């Protein structure tokens, strides 16, 4: 799915207890952790994410969705789907899904490679998982807002 190539992209790593957020730069090249929102209720969580998107002038919201071996949403993916529907009711910003397979493991590996102490490695990684998710989306969609020199790569699926 191609969207308007202007504006930041907000990524959401939806969890049962916490929601990790990450934001892209204006050029849609680099993802940066934005923070974590503690789960309260689906409606309130959606309102808080919609507010974060508005405050940062996001043009697109990408929600991580975990899939089973057949490519269908698993239980966590279905929860993310219900959250996305609530979020769509709170904002006019387009909301899409992106396969979040292995984002938490990748975030843990990134934290390890940055030399995080053993004590810090076990903490919450929701915002880092959202960052890994968003960077995966940005890297898989080279025409999102980059210069024409980025090539003519095809569009990636949104899970």
Buried (B, 14 or more C-beta within 10 A) or exposed (E): EEBEBEBBBBBBBBBEEBBBBBBBEEEBBEBBBBEBBEBEEBEEBBBBBBEBBBEBEBBBBBBBBBBEEEEEBBEBBEBBBEBBEBBBEBBEBBBBBBBBBBBBEBBBEBBEEEEBEEEEEEEEBBBBBBBBBBBBBBEBBBBBBBEEEEEEEEEBEBB
